[in-house]
Amino acid sequence: MTTEARVDLDPQRAAQDLASLVLTLVELLRQLMERQAVRRLDQGDLTDAQEERVGTALMLLDQRMNDLCAAHGLRREDLQLTLGPLGPLLSEDTW
């Protein structure tokens, strides 16, 4: 006797989940870039012009993330992966 295992996928939900995963990874990279920029600012490694460019780039990237989330019906708080005993992937203090 054989039984067929079927996976019933909702295409809309699959697309939403994929968008959430991709945006979570982009948010992780954005947070890492922001932390690196703050470290460089704290160390005094940047000129005034570089500080201005980094600040502007980070603000624009933050706004773009909000736009992308809104376009996919997500909130920034929705972007998260839990890594089991290691805890959440993203830092929640940047939302």
Sine and cosine of phi, psi and omega as CSV:
sin_phi,cos_phi,sin_psi,cos_psi,sin_omega,cos_omega
0.00,0.00,0.78,-0.62,0.02,-1.00
-0.88,-0.47,0.53,-0.85,0.08,-1.00
-0.82,-0.57,0.63,-0.78,0.03,-1.00
-1.00,-0.01,0.77,-0.64,0.10,-0.99
-1.00,-0.04,0.80,-0.60,-0.01,-1.00
-0.89,-0.45,0.63,-0.78,0.10,-0.99
-0.95,-0.32,0.87,-0.49,-0.02,-1.00
-0.99,-0.17,0.99,-0.14,-0.03,-1.00
-0.99,-0.16,0.72,-0.70,0.12,-0.99
-1.00,0.00,0.92,-0.39,-0.06,-1.00
-0.83,0.55,-0.61,0.79,0.01,-1.00
-0.91,0.41,-0.67,0.74,0.01,-1.00
-0.92,0.38,-0.63,0.78,0.02,-1.00
-0.89,0.45,-0.66,0.75,0.03,-1.00
-0.91,0.42,-0.65,0.76,0.02,-1.00
-0.90,0.43,-0.68,0.73,0.01,-1.00
-0.91,0.42,-0.64,0.77,0.04,-1.00
-0.91,0.41,-0.69,0.73,0.05,-1.00
-0.87,0.49,-0.66,0.75,0.02,-1.00
-0.89,0.46,-0.68,0.73,0.02,-1.00
-0.90,0.44,-0.73,0.68,-0.01,-1.00
-0.89,0.45,-0.71,0.70,0.00,-1.00
-0.93,0.38,-0.51,0.86,0.09,-1.00
-0.90,0.44,-0.69,0.73,0.02,-1.00
-0.92,0.39,-0.63,0.78,0.05,-1.00
-0.90,0.44,-0.65,0.76,0.03,-1.00
-0.90,0.44,-0.63,0.78,0.06,-1.00
-0.87,0.50,-0.73,0.68,0.02,-1.00
-0.89,0.45,-0.63,0.78,0.03,-1.00
-0.89,0.46,-0.69,0.73,0.02,-1.00
-0.90,0.43,-0.65,0.76,0.03,-1.00
-0.90,0.43,-0.67,0.74,0.03,-1.00
-0.90,0.44,-0.64,0.77,0.01,-1.00
-0.90,0.44,-0.69,0.72,0.02,-1.00
-0.89,0.45,-0.65,0.76,0.03,-1.00
-0.90,0.44,-0.67,0.74,0.01,-1.00
-0.89,0.46,-0.68,0.74,0.02,-1.00
-0.89,0.45,-0.67,0.75,0.04,-1.00
-0.87,0.50,-0.70,0.71,-0.01,-1.00
-0.92,0.40,-0.60,0.80,0.08,-1.00
-0.89,0.45,-0.72,0.69,0.00,-1.00
-0.89,0.46,-0.55,0.83,-0.01,-1.00
-0.99,0.13,-0.18,0.98,-0.01,-1.00
0.96,0.27,0.42,0.91,-0.04,-1.00
-0.98,0.20,-0.18,0.98,-0.13,-0.99
-0.93,-0.36,0.57,-0.82,0.13,-0.99
-0.97,0.24,0.19,-0.98,0.04,-1.00
-0.86,0.51,-0.66,0.76,0.01,-1.00
-0.90,0.43,-0.65,0.76,0.02,-1.00
-0.92,0.40,-0.65,0.76,0.05,-1.00
-0.86,0.51,-0.69,0.73,0.01,-1.00
-0.88,0.47,-0.71,0.70,0.00,-1.00
-0.90,0.43,-0.69,0.73,0.01,-1.00
-0.89,0.45,-0.70,0.71,0.01,-1.00
-0.87,0.49,-0.71,0.71,0.01,-1.00
-0.90,0.43,-0.70,0.72,0.00,-1.00
-0.88,0.47,-0.67,0.74,-0.01,-1.00
-0.93,0.38,-0.62,0.79,0.04,-1.00
-0.91,0.42,-0.68,0.73,0.02,-1.00
-0.91,0.41,-0.64,0.76,0.03,-1.00
-0.90,0.43,-0.65,0.76,0.04,-1.00
-0.88,0.47,-0.70,0.71,0.03,-1.00
-0.90,0.43,-0.65,0.76,0.02,-1.00
-0.89,0.45,-0.61,0.79,0.06,-1.00
-0.88,0.47,-0.68,0.73,0.06,-1.00
-0.87,0.49,-0.68,0.74,0.01,-1.00
-0.89,0.45,-0.71,0.71,0.00,-1.00
-0.90,0.43,-0.66,0.75,0.04,-1.00
-0.88,0.48,-0.72,0.69,0.00,-1.00
-0.88,0.47,-0.63,0.77,0.00,-1.00
-0.90,0.44,-0.44,0.90,-0.02,-1.00
-0.96,-0.29,0.22,0.98,0.05,-1.00
0.92,0.38,0.52,0.86,-0.01,-1.00
-0.89,-0.46,0.37,-0.93,0.17,-0.99
-0.94,-0.33,0.37,-0.93,0.03,-1.00
-0.85,0.52,-0.56,0.83,0.01,-1.00
-0.91,0.42,-0.38,0.93,0.02,-1.00
-0.97,0.26,-0.30,0.95,-0.07,-1.00
-1.00,0.07,0.98,-0.22,-0.02,-1.00
-0.24,-0.97,0.61,-0.79,0.17,-0.99
-0.83,-0.56,0.70,-0.71,0.06,-1.00
-0.99,-0.14,0.79,-0.62,-0.07,-1.00
-0.98,-0.18,0.65,0.76,0.03,-1.00
0.88,0.48,-0.77,-0.63,-0.05,-1.00
-0.91,0.42,-0.27,0.96,0.03,-1.00
-0.98,0.18,-0.28,0.96,0.02,-1.00
1.00,-0.04,-0.29,-0.96,-0.06,-1.00
-0.96,0.28,0.49,-0.87,0.00,-1.00
-0.96,0.29,-0.69,0.73,-0.10,-1.00
-0.99,-0.13,0.52,-0.85,0.08,-1.00
-0.98,0.19,0.80,-0.59,-0.05,-1.00
-0.99,0.14,-0.19,0.98,-0.04,-1.00
-0.97,0.24,-0.03,1.00,-0.01,-1.00
-0.97,-0.24,0.06,1.00,0.01,-1.00
-0.99,0.15,0.00,0.00,0.00,0.00
